[in-house]
Amino acid sequence: MSKFMRLVRFLAKDGFTYYGDAILPHGGIGDIAKAKQARVVVGDIFGRYQVTTKIANIQRLLAPLAPRDVRTVRCLGLNYALHAKESGMPIPQYPVLFYKPATALAGPADAIPVHPVAQTAGLDYECELVVIIGKPCINVPESRALDHVFGYAVGNDVSHREWQLQRGGGQWSLGKGFDGWAPFGPGIVSRHLVRDPQALRITTRVNGNLVQESSTADMIFSVKRIIAFLSQGTSLLPGDVIFTGTPRGVGMGKSPPVWLKDGDVVQVGLEQVGTCTNRVEFDCNPAQTIVAPWLVRPIYNVSKRPAFRRLL
């Protein structure tokens, strides 16, 4: 069974949706978002699968995990020392954990939809290293924690500070869990390609301007420590997604604060992985119910173009 190196999920130009192993352009380009082709992957990505010789042309990169393959979305707050300092908060003794609903996940080029209740001052960005669990584990020691990693991606923990800190009843999920507020990708880089997840440059640009630049070396709790901590008495399962916190430079930490607005383009990047580029779009028609593109699940059929059904 061949192993993927850079797993992507994409809409191909032939009209089908595939998993694939991204083929990077020549010239030393390491950003998965630049890939135009991928070798099709068939089978269970967390079990028995095969990277085939079939090459498909990429029309659009999607969220790198299909809805059926996602278990939970765990997130850490205040996990970079300099971010805790800019937030005026002490270094946490234990990881600060909150959850996002699976409907928050979105693709690397999807719009960030902003519901009218969040169209006020306080909309913020957070670039983050994202870890995907590939093998079940419980009570795993740090020494073996990385063996359970499927791969790494970059994500944006979109946040609304007023809903997070003032209207959320002390719980952060409300201000961070709106639909589409966790774009990630542009693919999943195998753990075998990332020798040290604590030595990666991570950045955010807003409308082309660099606003966050740091290294995962500034993380208070390393990836292996996070996995060991979260697995204490709690099973981590294949398809669990973990956002590991953001470095300094968020809009809330600036003086005065700088909030995202309608039309802003946010690009988060991670060394050895690539970039997600997402445009902020205010919902101007709150009376209309909108089903996010991520919620449309393909029904795979090798003989026909994919049919789709909505997850309600």
Secondary structure, 3 states (H helix, E strand, C coil): CCCCCEEEEEEECCCCEEEEEEECCCCCCCCHHHCCEEEEEEECCCCCEEEEEEEEEEEEECCCCCHHHCCCEEEEECCEHHHHHHCCCCCCCCCEEEEECHHHEECCCCCEEECHHHCCCCEECCEEEEEEECCCECCCCHHHHHHHEEEEEEEECCEEHHHHHCCCCCCCHHHHCCCCCEEEEEEEEECCCCCCCCCCEEEEEECCEEEEEEEHHHECCCHHHHHHHHCCCCCECCCCEEECCCCCCCHHHCCCCCCCCCCCEEEEEECCCEEEEEEEEECCCCCCCCCCHHHEEEECCCCCCCEEEECC
